[in-house]
Amino acid sequence: MPVIAADFCFLGSDGGKGKLAVFVMVYNKSCNISARAIPNKAAVNRDHYDDLVNRTVDNTNAVGYRRTIFKTDQEVYMKALQIKVQRVRETPV
């Protein structure tokens, strides 16, 4: 089962306040590692949250596995994103 680790990488020296944040997803399946960067302001502007969820789901589905392990750190925002992505992926189309 592929492991996907995800976190924000803030661009700028002010901790990302008002700046672009890149949401980075790293995939690991049998030692084949690839990364995807999703430019998004969701970390600093909650209006972009749904877009980030949808793009994360699309990128997770692109791995080609119905089941994946999606790891994030324990920040409240990241845990909420993890849960939302899980719920969206479980919803029948």
KOLKOLKE-451467 format. One record per residue: x, y, z of N, C-alpha, C in turn; residue in one letter; residue number from 1. Coordinates in pm, whole numbers, always signed. Example, Ala and Ser with C-alpha at 12.3 -4.5 7.8 and 13.67 -1.06 7.14 Angstrom:
// residues 2
{{+1319 -569 +780} {+1230 -450 +780} {+1320 -330 +780} A 1}
{{+1285 -225 +708} {+1367 -106 +714} {+1290 +3 +787} S 2}
//
This chain:
// residues 93
{{+85 -117 +0} {+0 +0 +0} {+90 +124 +0} M 1}
{{+65 +218 -89} {+150 +337 -96} {+130 +429 +26} P 2}
{{+238 +492 +65} {+235 +589 +174} {+248 +728 +113} V 3}
{{+160 +818 +152} {+164 +956 +107} {+184 +1043 +231} I 4}
{{+293 +1118 +232} {+319 +1212 +341} {+296 +1352 +286} A 5}
{{+235 +1437 +364} {+200 +1571 +315} {+223 +1676 +422} A 6}
{{+263 +1794 +377} {+279 +1909 +467} {+290 +2035 +383} D 7}
{{+283 +2150 +450} {+297 +2278 +382} {+442 +2323 +384} F 8}
{{+483 +2387 +277} {+612 +2453 +268} {+581 +2599 +238} C 9}
{{+610 +2687 +333} {+577 +2827 +316} {+688 +2900 +243} F 10}
{{+648 +2985 +150} {+744 +3063 +73} {+746 +3205 +130} L 11}
{{+858 +3247 +178} {+871 +3378 +239} {+926 +3366 +379} G 12}
{{+982 +3472 +428} {+1048 +3469 +558} {+954 +3503 +673} S 13}
{{+828 +3533 +643} {+735 +3571 +749} {+647 +3454 +793} D 14}
{{+690 +3333 +768} {+614 +3217 +810} {+492 +3190 +725} G 15}
{{+485 +3254 +608} {+376 +3228 +515} {+258 +3322 +527} G 16}
{{+262 +3416 +618} {+149 +3507 +636} {+132 +3592 +510} K 17}
{{+22 +3569 +440} {-6 +3644 +320} {+74 +3598 +199} G 18}
{{+152 +3496 +214} {+236 +3446 +106} {+178 +3316 +52} K 19}
{{+233 +3272 -57} {+191 +3146 -115} {+249 +3030 -36} L 20}
{{+168 +2932 -12} {+214 +2808 +51} {+205 +2698 -52} A 21}
{{+304 +2613 -54} {+302 +2499 -144} {+274 +2376 -60} V 22}
{{+169 +2305 -95} {+132 +2183 -27} {+207 +2071 -98} F 23}
{{+294 +2004 -26} {+380 +1902 -87} {+330 +1764 -45} V 24}
{{+313 +1678 -146} {+274 +1540 -123} {+386 +1451 -174} M 25}
{{+436 +1362 -90} {+543 +1270 -128} {+490 +1128 -123} V 26}
{{+504 +1057 -234} {+455 +920 -246} {+571 +824 -232} Y 27}
{{+548 +712 -165} {+650 +609 -152} {+583 +474 -170} N 28}
{{+620 +406 -276} {+567 +272 -302} {+684 +187 -350} K 29}
{{+723 +91 -269} {+834 +1 -304} {+961 +78 -339} S 30}
{{+993 +176 -260} {+1114 +258 -275} {+1112 +346 -400} C 31}
{{+1001 +355 -470} {+986 +452 -577} {+924 +576 -515} N 32}
{{+997 +684 -515} {+951 +805 -447} {+928 +915 -550} I 33}
{{+814 +979 -541} {+787 +1095 -624} {+718 +1200 -538} S 34}
{{+725 +1322 -582} {+665 +1432 -505} {+580 +1518 -598} A 35}
{{+476 +1575 -542} {+391 +1668 -614} {+374 +1792 -529} R 36}
{{+386 +1905 -592} {+366 +2032 -522} {+236 +2094 -571} A 37}
{{+154 +2137 -478} {+26 +2199 -512} {+28 +2342 -458} I 38}
{{+58 +2442 -544} {+54 +2581 -496} {-87 +2615 -449} P 39}
{{-97 +2667 -329} {-228 +2695 -273} {-213 +2789 -155} N 40}
{{-313 +2874 -134} {-311 +2967 -21} {-398 +2919 +94} K 41}
{{-435 +2792 +93} {-526 +2740 +196} {-468 +2751 +336} A 42}
{{-336 +2742 +349} {-276 +2748 +482} {-287 +2887 +543} A 43}
{{-297 +2988 +458} {-305 +3126 +508} {-439 +3191 +479} V 44}
{{-521 +3127 +396} {-651 +3181 +361} {-750 +3065 +349} N 45}
{{-838 +3052 +445} {-928 +2937 +450} {-1026 +2932 +332} R 46}
{{-1041 +3040 +256} {-1129 +3039 +139} {-1081 +2940 +33} D 47}
{{-955 +2902 +38} {-897 +2812 -61} {-898 +2666 -13} H 48}
{{-961 +2640 +99} {-958 +2506 +160} {-1022 +2400 +70} Y 49}
{{-1141 +2426 +18} {-1209 +2326 -64} {-1129 +2294 -189} D 50}
{{-1064 +2394 -248} {-979 +2371 -364} {-864 +2277 -327} D 51}
{{-804 +2300 -212} {-694 +2215 -169} {-742 +2072 -146} L 52}
{{-857 +2056 -85} {-912 +1922 -62} {-931 +1851 -196} V 53}
{{-995 +1918 -292} {-1023 +1856 -422} {-894 +1821 -496} N 54}
{{-795 +1910 -493} {-669 +1884 -561} {-591 +1772 -492} R 55}
{{-601 +1765 -361} {-536 +1657 -287} {-600 +1523 -320} T 56}
{{-732 +1520 -326} {-803 +1398 -363} {-764 +1356 -505} V 57}
{{-762 +1450 -599} {-724 +1418 -737} {-583 +1359 -743} D 58}
{{-490 +1421 -672} {-352 +1372 -673} {-338 +1238 -602} N 59}
{{-416 +1217 -497} {-413 +1088 -427} {-472 +979 -517} T 60}
{{-580 +1010 -587} {-639 +913 -679} {-545 +880 -794} N 61}
{{-462 +977 -833} {-369 +957 -944} {-263 +850 -912} A 62}
{{-244 +821 -786} {-149 +717 -747} {-196 +582 -803} V 63}
{{-328 +568 -819} {-380 +447 -881} {-423 +338 -785} G 64}
{{-426 +369 -657} {-467 +272 -556} {-590 +324 -484} Y 65}
{{-684 +235 -461} {-804 +277 -387} {-769 +306 -241} R 66}
{{-679 +227 -185} {-639 +246 -45} {-497 +298 -40} R 67}
{{-476 +398 +40} {-343 +454 +62} {-330 +490 +210} T 68}
{{-208 +507 +252} {-181 +561 +386} {-146 +708 +365} I 69}
{{-221 +797 +427} {-203 +941 +410} {-154 +998 +543} F 70}
{{-25 +1034 +548} {+35 +1082 +672} {+47 +1234 +670} K 71}
{{+16 +1294 +784} {+36 +1436 +805} {+91 +1454 +946} T 72}
{{+135 +1575 +976} {+176 +1600 +1114} {+50 +1617 +1199} D 73}
{{+67 +1645 +1324} {-46 +1648 +1417} {-109 +1786 +1434} Q 74}
{{-77 +1880 +1345} {-141 +2011 +1353} {-291 +1994 +1327} E 75}
{{-372 +2073 +1395} {-517 +2062 +1385} {-562 +2077 +1240} V 76}
{{-506 +2175 +1169} {-546 +2201 +1031} {-513 +2081 +942} Y 77}
{{-397 +2021 +961} {-356 +1909 +877} {-438 +1785 +908} M 78}
{{-471 +1762 +1035} {-555 +1648 +1071} {-695 +1665 +1010} K 79}
{{-747 +1788 +1011} {-878 +1815 +951} {-874 +1789 +801} A 80}
{{-765 +1830 +736} {-749 +1806 +593} {-744 +1656 +565} L 81}
{{-671 +1584 +647} {-659 +1439 +632} {-797 +1373 +641} Q 82}
{{-876 +1411 +738} {-1010 +1354 +756} {-1101 +1390 +640} I 83}
{{-1096 +1515 +594} {-1181 +1560 +483} {-1145 +1485 +354} K 84}
{{-1016 +1468 +327} {-973 +1394 +208} {-1022 +1251 +215} V 85}
{{-1012 +1191 +332} {-1059 +1053 +350} {-1208 +1044 +322} Q 86}
{{-1286 +1137 +374} {-1432 +1134 +353} {-1469 +1154 +207} R 87}
{{-1402 +1246 +140} {-1432 +1271 -1} {-1397 +1149 -85} V 88}
{{-1283 +1084 -55} {-1243 +965 -132} {-1336 +848 -109} R 89}
{{-1402 +842 +5} {-1493 +731 +35} {-1632 +753 -24} E 90}
{{-1663 +874 -67} {-1795 +905 -121} {-1811 +844 -259} T 91}
{{-1915 +763 -280} {-1936 +704 -413} {-1967 +812 -517} P 92}
{{-1917 +790 -637} {-1940 +887 -744} {-2060 +846 -824} V 93}
//
